[in-house]
Amino acid sequence: MKDYIAYLEEFVTENRKQIFKNVLNNRTRYFTVALEDLYQMHNVSAVVRSADVFGLQDIHIIQQKYQPKLSHSIAKGAEKWLDIHRYPDTRTAIDNLRNKGYQIVATTPHTNDVNLPDFDISRPSAFFFGVEKDGLSAQVMEQADVFLKIPMYGFTESLNISVAAALIIRDVTERLRQSDIQWQLSEAEKEQIYMQWLEKSIKSIELIKKKYFEK
């Protein structure tokens, strides 16, 4: 892979390569976000944008009822730099995330909920956000390890999902970076993602790849 990366770097400016490396040093998979059956495109795209801004590498999208498409104008191209995983149902997503070592966090008011400032960041967590109208499914609520809410002090009892996601992601990632937790990507993960970003940055990449592998 190193030889292939060196080959790709010939087609990318030094400034571009340095930006990639700087961003990778701030990327994490310690926390991730799962969107369950969101049907409004602008909300999905806005959450993707926030995930990129605050350093998450993965987004998990459950498409049991709806097939949301990302809006490039809202996401500002963030979808190009994230790993977006799609699932046909909630059960598959939960099982996959648990197998990867994540606890399931339901972002919704609940009897035994935890306020955002009190959320314990010591465990890798997948934050689930539900469909705009109905909230998270019973399946997520039954499987959740933690119920998380954002403290609110006005008459309105809820936030737009994209706003809620941005507030939560920003809070937990900021605290994570100030902790002693090993939250950064492994060197192998950085190398793999760096290669993918180089490929996405090069015009006529298929032709360039063909020339390399025909050597």
N, C-alpha and C positions, 0 to 999 in steps of 0.2 A: 504493500500500500504506500509506503514512503516514497518509492520511486515514482509511482503514479501521481502522488501529490506534488512532488517536485516538478513533474512534467506540467501539471495543471497550473502551477504557480507562474510559469513562464507567460501565461496569458492574462495575468491579473496584476494590477499595479501594486506597488509596495504599500501605499496608503490603504488600499482595500484589504490586503492581507493582514495588516496591523489592526484594522478595525475588527476583522473576524476574530483575531486572537484575543483582543481586549474583551469583546462581547462573550466569547467562550469562557474566559476566566470568571465571568459573573453569572454564567448559566448554572441552573440547578435542576435536578430531578428529585430532590428531597421532598418538595411539595409539587402537587399537580392539581389540575382542575378537570372535573367531569361535568358536562352539560347534558342534562336529561330531557330530551324531546322539546327543545326550544324551537319555536316555529317562526319567530321574528328574526329575519336575517341580520338586521342591524345590531341586535343584541349579541348574537353569536360572534359577529365580526368585532364588536367592541370588546368582548371578553378576550378574544384572541389578541387583540392589540395590547390590552393591559397585561396579559401574560408575557408577551414579548418585552414590553417596557420594563417590567419588574423582574425579568430574568428566568422565567419558567421555560423549559424546553419542550414540554409535552402538553397537549390538550386532548381530552377524550370526549368524543361526541357520540351520544346514544341516539339512534335514529329509528326508534320503534314505530312512532306515529308520523313523524315529519322528516323531511329530507332538506335540512337547512343548507343553503349555499352561502359562501362567504362573500361579502362585499369588499372588493379591493379598495374602494374609496374610503370605507370606514375603517377597515383593518390597516390601511396605509401600507399594504404589502407585508405585514407581519406574518401572514400565513406562509410566506415563502421560507421563513427562517425557523419555523417550529415544526415539530413532528406531531402531526394530527392523526389520531387513531379513531376510527369509526366502528361502532358496534350495532348489531341488529336488535339488541335488547339489553335491558338493565342488568339482568343476571350475568350475562357474559362479561360485561364491563366490571361489575363488582368482583367476580371471580378472578379476572385478569389482574386487577389492581391489588387484591389481597395476595395473590401469588407473587407479586412483585414487592410485597412487604409493606404496603400502605394500609393505614387504618382509614376507615370510611367516615368522613365528616359530613353530616347533613347540615346544610346552612339554612336553618329555619327555626323560628321560635318553637320551643318545646318545654314540657314540664321540667325536664332535667337538663336544660340548656346551659351552655357556658358563654359568658360574655367575651367578646373578641379580645379585650385587653388581658383576660385571664386564661386564654387558650394556651395549653401546654405544647410548646414546639419541639419537645424532645423525641417525638416519633414522626417518621415520614407519614405524610397525610395526603389523601385525595379529597378535595373539597367538592362536594356535589351541589349543583345548582339546578333547580327545577323549572319546568315550563312556566311561563309568565302568569298564566291564569290560575292553574291548579296547584302549583308548587311541586315538591318532590313526590314521587310515587310511594305507595305503601311499602313496596319492596325495599326501597332505600331506607325508609324510616325504620323498618324492622331490622335491617342489617347494619344500621349505623352504629359506630362505636362511640361517637361524640355528636352532640347537637350544638350547633354554634349559632349565636345571634350577634348582631351589631346593636349596641345600645342606642336607643332613640328617645328623644325627649320632647317631641312635638305631638301634634294631633295625628299626623300621618303614621300609620303602623308598618309601612313597608317601603322599600327602596326599589327602584328599577334594578333588574337583575345585573345589568352591566355595571351599574354604579356600586352595587353591593359586592360584586366580584372584585372590582378594582380596589375597594377599601380593604377587603380581606387579604387579597394577594399582597398589597403594599405593606400592610401591617405585619403579616407573618414573615415575609421575606426580609423586611428591614430588621426585625428582631433576630432572624436567623443569621444574618451577616454580622451581627454584633455578638453572636454566641461563639462558643468553642466547638460547636457541632461541625463535623466534616460534611459540608453541604455541596461542595463543588463536584463537577463531573470528573470522572476518572480520565487519565491520559488517553486511554483507548477510546473512550466516548468522545473526547475532544477531537481526536484524530479523525474518527469516522464522520462527525458532524462537519468538521472543517473541510473534508473532502467533498461532502455533499454541497456545502455552500460555495466552494470553488466551482463545482460543476454548474450550479444554478446561476453563477455570475458570468459564464462564458457563452458568448453567442456561437452558434453552430457547434454546440458541445458534442452532439452525436458524431459529427464528422471528425472532430478532434479525438474523441475516444476511439473511433474506428482506426485512425492512423496509429494511435499508440499501441493498441492491442494487435495490430497486424505486424508490428515490428518483429 
